[in-house]
Amino acid sequence: MPTVTTALHRALLSWGDEVRRDLPWRRTRDPWAILVSELMLQQTQVDRVVPRYHAFLARFPDPVACADAPAGEVLRAWEGLGYNRRALHLHRAAGTIVDEHGGRVPDDLDRLLALPGVGPYTARAVLAFAFERDHGVVDTNAARFLSRAVAGERLTPRRAQRLADTQVPAGRGWAWNQAVLDLGATICTKRAPRCDLCPIAASCAWARAGLAEPDPAAGSAGTSGAQGAFEGSDRQVRGRIVQALRTGPIEVVRLPDVAGSCDDPERARRIADGLVGEGLAEYVDGQLALPV
């Protein structure tokens, strides 16, 4: 298995120290705040997350405050972030943290993975960014770095994680992972990577191979694929319904109008039923409402 050279370590850590983006979750080691930020950042741009992150933590500063609140209140605080299922996962995770861990976010990988909505990336991100453990985090940005710069080839999920863990310099898990994520977000991008500005170009396996096609990141574990169109999709209708629910219950007969699909009431009801099935809404006296 390839390992990062000492030169690559030095170059990437030095670059990271110089250009690291100033983000609010990088100014804390509070594991609850880190968990909140990581769930918010899933499939949502940083600029949209920052104001909601501050507002959410002001309302729910710890797992106890979140667990004690109705699920509907947590969903209201999630407004503007989309993918509302994540808010429900966070609420349920808070409940588990309170019930099983004394209100403290666990610092053990297996116990983190057992929390609702917490997968391999989020669990390791909490360990690396809150507890400064030497775990490698693998999101879509880190996955491009691993497949292109380190391996020079496509990676399976298991190999990508093993490779990420072996690359973390001892005692530098926080700084290393932040640098890797920033590199993937700003330099080693999905389209048109800025190799001329890359601080590790001299050590990059793909660059040394002449940037030969196919791109090692294409189809590699952890890298994002194409997503279907949003306009007119069920995702858009779900978002409209949840947004309307934040202002109050909706009469079931009005669901097609709220959903923007007044010519297809069966579709509106099917999507509403899906929200109820996921726990994002409930039927009460002929109305659809946020859960209590």
N, C-alpha and C positions, 0 to 999 in steps of 0.2 A: 504493500500500500504506500502511495507517495506520501511524503511528509514535507511540510513547508521548510524552506531553507532559512538559515539564520538571517541572510540578507533580506528575504521577503518579510520575515518577522519585523526586523528593524525598520524597513521602509514603510510597511503598512501602519505600524504603531506610531511612528513619527508623523506620518501624514495624518493619521486620525487625531493625534493631539493638536495638530495645527488647524484643521478644518472642521473639527467636530461641530455638528449643528447644535445650537443651544435650544434644547427642548425641555419642557418643564419636568417630564418624567426622568430626565437625566440629572436633575438636581436633587433627587431623593433616593433613599434606599428603603423607603417604607414598602414592604411587600404588598400591602393592599393597594397602594397607589400604583405600583408597577403592574399588578394584576389588572386593575381597571384600565390602565393605558394600553396594555397588550390586547385586551378584548376589544377596546374601541378601535385600535389600529388595524384590526383584521378587515381587509378589503375597503378601508376608508382612508382618504388622504389626510396627511398630517394637519394641513390648514383647517380642515373641518373638525378635527379632533380637539385641538388645543382649547378653544373656548368651552366646549362641552366637558372636557376633562376637569377644568377648574370648577365649573358649576356643579358637576356631579359630585366631586369630592367635598365641596362646600356643604352639599346636602347629605352625603353619605360618607363621612370621613373615615369610617372603619367598617369591618364586616358586620358588627352588631347593629349599627344604624341601618345598613342596607337590609339585613335579614329581618329586622323589626318592621320595616315598611311594607305596605301592600305591594304586590307585584305590579299593579297598575301604576303606582307612583314611580317605581323604577323605570317603567316603560315611558312615562311622561318625561322623565329626566334624560331619557335617551334620544329625545327629539332631535332630528337633524343628522343623525349618524347612519340611519338605514340599518338593514339586516337586524331587525328588532329581536330576533331570536337570541342574539348575544346578550341583550339586557336580561332576558329571562334566565339564561345560563348563569349570568353573574349573580342574580338574586338567589338562585338555587345554590350556587357555590358559597355565597355568604352564609346561607343557612347551614350548610354542611360544616363550614369553618367554625361557626358558633357551636353547633351541636356536637361535633366530633373532635374539635381541636381547641376548645376553650377560647374561641374568638381570635386566634392567632393563625395567620396564613402559614401552613406547614413549610418546612425547609427540607423536605425529603421528596425525591422524584416520584416515587410510587404513590405517596399520599397526595401530591399535587395532581398527578394523572387521574386520580380517583375523583377529583372535583368535577362537577357538571360543567361541560363546555371547555375544559382544559385539555388540550392535546399535547403532543410531544414538543412542539415549538413553544407554546405558552408556558408549559411547566419548566422547561430549561431556561426560558427568558427570565422567569421569576428567580430562579436559582442564580443565574449569571448577573442580573441587574439589581436585584434586591440583596442577595446574600453573597455576591461576588465569588460564586463558585466557578470552577474551571470546566464548565460545560459548553459545548458548541451549540449555537442556535441555528436552526435551518429553516428560514423562510424563503420566499422567492428570490430576494436579493442575495442572501447568503448562498443559496443553491447555485446561482450563476457563478459566483466566485469559486465555489468548490469544483464545479464541473469544468469551468474554463481554465482558471489559474492553477489549480492544484492537480486535478486528475487529468485534464486534457481530454476527457471523454464523458459520455453519459453515465449517470450514476443511478443505481437502484436506491430505494429509500434507506435500506439498512446500511449500505455502504456510504451513502451521503452522511448519515448521522455518525457513523464510526469515524469517517474522515474528518468531520467537523470537530469531534472531540479530540482527535489526535493533534489538531492544529493549534489548540489554545496554549499559549505560552504559560508556564506555571506561574500562578499568582496574578495573572493579567486577564482573567476571564472577562471582567467588565469592559476594560478598554479595548481588548481584542474584538469582542463581538460588536461593540459599537462601531469600530472602524470597518469591520467587514460589512455591516449593514449600510453604513454611509457610502462605502465604495460601490456596492450594488445599486444603491438608490441614485447616485449622482454620476458615476463614471462607468461602471460595468453594467450598463443598462440593457434592457431586453433588445431594443432596436438601436442600431447605430452606437455601439459602445465607443466611448471616447478614449481609445487606446493611447492616443498621443499625449493625453494628460494623466495616464494611469501611473501611480507611484510604484507599482510592482510589475510594470511591463517587462522589465528585463528578466524577471523570474517566472513569468506566466507561461504555463505549459502550452496553451493555445497560441500565444504570440510566438513562442519559439518554433511552433509548427507552421508558422506563416499564416495564421488565422484561417487554416484550411477548412473548407466546408465538408460535412455539415457542422454547424455551430454545436459544440458539446453541450450547451445549455438547452438546446431544443429537445424537448421531451425528457429531460433529465429530472430526477426526483426532486420535488419541491418547487420547480419552476412553474409559473402560471401558464395556463392554456387559454385559448380563445373562449370568450363568454358570449352567450347569445345576446341578441339585441334587447335592450331594456324597454324601449318605447313599445307600448301595447302588450307587454309581457305580463304574466301572472305576478311577477315580482313587483311591477309597477302598480298593479291593482292592489296587492297586499299592502304596499306602502301607503296608498291612498286611504285604505280602510283604517289602518292603524293610526294614521295621522288624524283622521276624523274622530276616531275614538278618544284621542287625547283631549278633545273638547267636550266629550260627553257621549252617552249611549246613542246608538243608531237604531231606529225602528227597522226591523228586518225587511219590511216592505220597501224601505228606502235604500237598501243595499245596492241595487243596480245603479241608481243615480249617483250615490257616493263613490262607487267604484269606477264610474265613467264608462260603464258597459250596460247602459239602460236597455239596449236591444238584446241583451243576453243575461236575463236574471238567473238562469241556472248556473252560469259561470260565476257570477257574483256570490251566489249561495255556496257553491263548491269551495271557493277560496275562503269565504268566511268560516265554513266548516273546518277547513284546514287550520285556520288560526285558532279555532277552539280546540282542535285536537292537539295542537302544540302547546296549549296553555297560554297563548297570547291574548285570548279573548274568551268570553263566556256568554251564553244566551240567558237572559233574565227577563221574564215577563214579556216575551215578544220583541225583545231588543237585544242587540249585540253590544257588549260593554267590555271594558278592560277588566282583568281579573282583580279581585280584592284579596 
